[in-house]
Every structure is written in C-alpha cells, then in structure tokens.
C-alpha cells in the first residue's frame, strides 16, 4: 500500500510534515464493523529509518465519520537538512557574498567584468545542477528558492553595474576634444606642432 501526503514546503529543508492516514470500510456501517484502538495502536517495530526523514511522533485513534467507523493514524516526520545545507544553502550564501566583492577590485584592472560574469555563469550552472534538490511548488513558495532567485537577480545587476562603470571609466577623453576642434574651438590641439622656426 502506498499513500501520498500534501506537504507544505515553505520552510524546506527545515520543515516537518504532519500526515493523516484514514482507514474506513466503505458500505458497512459502524453497527456492523467498528474499529477499536488499543492502548498502543501503532506498532513501529517494522519501521525502517530513512536518510531524508525522521519519525518524530505518531498516534492512532478511532472516529465515527458519517456513520462509518474510521481509524485515523497521524504521524509527524521531520526533514534531515544536512544534505541540503551542504549542497544548496551554503553555496547559495557563498555566491551572494561573492557578488559585492567584485566592487573591491580596482576599476582599471579589467578583472571586474570577468569576475562578475564568471560568478553569474557559475551560479547559473549551479542552479541547473540543484534544481531537483528543491521542491517544485509555487503555493507556498519555498524560502530557499526565493533566496536563490534573489541571489541570481543581484548577480545579474552586479554584472550590469560593473559593465556600466567600466564603460564610464574607459570612455575616451579625446573624443570630446575632437568634437570641440571640429566646431572651431582652438583651445584643444591634438598634435604637438613642435617649436616655431
């Protein structure tokens, strides 16, 4: 038997999920079949520990639902975040810290654009690698996914600002002098004419 539980992935991978399993005998009322829970209705002797989830709590109870006897089992499982911390969260935080460090480089070194572009491309490749590690859900949106989107957005802004500042810094000052000389401004001379004889 397999069952699915609707998960709230808002705090993934630091989340815990509470799931219910309901057992009902359809077509036979509680007068004919009635579930009775003993003092310890859940036997976990056959439970196999999982590397991704740990069983936090469990309980079983009998209910009467629309005239039917219902056995309801409720259990809470907690996510083990170590893998996602190492593979997703730590690299994302590292990339977000690298982005502003681009502006500490001297603007005339020419390495700013290369570093900011390399960081953006590295993070884009990283996102394609870890996309299966983050649950795909838009309602509610996962906080880890929001952090990844903000990081890639700031990385793109960092590249754009770096390119703009470099273009301002390396703009040719001679172009303004040429423009003024063509308009009859004799204060700027492009070539040294040498001493007069």
C-alpha angles and dihedrals in degrees: 000000000000129000137185128219125201106240131207103218097180093113097032125180090022094051137116124205129209115206133183129210115197122196116195131166102222119217095019117092126221090258089069102033121022125177114223120191119212125216092279105028097170120070112197097174089109094046113125115207116240127217092222102040136034125204107241104174141346139184139173130211140169121236138180111233121180090332093310126113110241130192110204122194117192122190135172122213127189127211119240102228101189096096093047091046092056099038103035117009101045096048091046091053090046092052091048090053093048094056098072092042088072089075092058091069117094109263093226094056093080093220096104096081092043094051096045092047091047091051092050094048092046091052092047090053090046090054092054089052097050100036091104092052093062117068114246104233130131098185101083103010114228114247092221090055090049089053090051092050092049091049094051090045093053089045090056091047089050091055092048094048092046092052092047094049092046091051090051092048096047097042109132110251090198090070091070091048092050090050093052093046092054089053092057100265104146095184091090120062119184098197131044106239093199127228119329114246 
